Amino acid sequence: MDETEFMRGRVYGAAHEDAGPRPGRRYAELVGGPLDGLLLDVTERREGPGEVVLATEIGRYGAGGRAVYVGDGRRLEWRGDVPGVG
């Protein structure tokens, strides 16, 4: 199993030991880019989260970089990477 396959179905930002989806929560799938295949918990967000900017160390800008995703709340598509603030 490679790293990409290992990451699929895991929740972005969840503790490594408990990274699977939890019952009673809503998730959007991250599609493309460095976080492809991860799920983002959108339970507390209004429908259609629009744009989200997520920290990632595996994007174009390495540690401290961010990945931008845009979508309708069930599926968020990668739009590009941006450098982190700092």
C-alpha positions as CSV (number, residue, x, y, z in Angstrom):
1,M,0.0,0.0,0.0
2,D,1.5,3.4,-1.0
3,E,1.0,6.7,0.9
4,T,-1.8,7.9,-1.5
5,E,-3.8,4.7,-1.0
6,F,-3.2,4.9,2.8
7,M,-4.5,8.4,3.0
8,R,-7.8,7.8,1.2
9,G,-10.9,7.9,3.4
10,R,-9.0,9.5,6.2
11,V,-10.2,12.8,7.8
12,Y,-8.1,15.9,7.3
13,G,-6.8,17.1,10.7
14,A,-7.9,14.1,12.7
15,A,-5.6,12.4,15.1
16,H,-3.5,9.7,13.4
17,E,-4.9,6.9,15.6
18,D,-8.5,7.9,14.9
19,A,-8.5,9.3,11.4
20,G,-11.6,7.6,10.0
21,P,-15.0,9.2,9.5
22,R,-17.3,9.3,12.5
23,P,-21.0,8.6,12.6
24,G,-23.3,11.6,12.7
25,R,-20.7,13.9,11.0
26,R,-20.8,15.3,7.4
27,Y,-17.8,15.2,5.2
28,A,-16.7,16.7,1.9
29,E,-14.2,14.8,-0.3
30,L,-11.0,16.7,-1.3
31,V,-10.3,16.0,-5.0
32,G,-7.0,16.7,-6.6
33,G,-3.9,18.4,-5.2
34,P,-1.8,17.3,-2.3
35,L,-4.8,16.3,-0.1
36,D,-6.6,14.2,-2.7
37,G,-8.7,11.5,-1.2
38,L,-8.9,13.0,2.3
39,L,-12.3,13.9,3.8
40,L,-12.9,17.3,5.4
41,D,-15.4,17.5,8.3
42,V,-18.0,20.1,7.2
43,T,-20.6,19.3,9.9
44,E,-20.3,22.8,11.5
45,R,-20.3,24.6,8.2
46,R,-23.3,25.9,6.3
47,E,-24.2,24.1,3.1
48,G,-21.8,25.0,0.3
49,P,-18.6,25.9,2.1
50,G,-17.3,27.7,-1.0
51,E,-13.5,28.1,-0.6
52,V,-11.3,26.5,2.1
53,V,-7.6,27.0,2.6
54,L,-6.0,24.0,4.4
55,A,-2.5,23.7,5.8
56,T,-0.3,21.0,4.2
57,E,3.3,20.1,4.2
58,I,3.1,18.1,1.0
59,G,2.1,20.8,-1.4
60,R,4.2,23.0,-3.7
61,Y,5.4,25.2,-0.8
62,G,6.3,22.4,1.6
63,A,6.1,23.0,5.4
64,G,3.8,25.9,6.1
65,G,2.2,25.9,2.7
66,R,-1.6,25.9,2.0
67,A,-3.8,24.1,-0.5
68,V,-6.9,25.9,-1.8
69,Y,-10.1,23.9,-2.4
70,V,-13.4,25.1,-3.8
71,G,-16.7,23.2,-4.0
72,D,-20.3,22.7,-3.1
73,G,-20.0,21.0,0.3
74,R,-19.9,17.4,-0.8
75,R,-16.9,17.6,-3.1
76,L,-14.1,20.2,-2.9
77,E,-11.8,20.5,-5.9
78,W,-8.2,21.7,-5.7
79,R,-7.5,25.1,-7.2
80,G,-3.8,25.4,-6.3
81,D,-1.2,25.9,-3.6
82,V,-0.3,29.1,-1.8
83,P,2.6,29.9,0.5
84,G,1.9,30.1,4.2
85,V,1.8,33.3,6.2
86,G,4.9,34.0,8.2
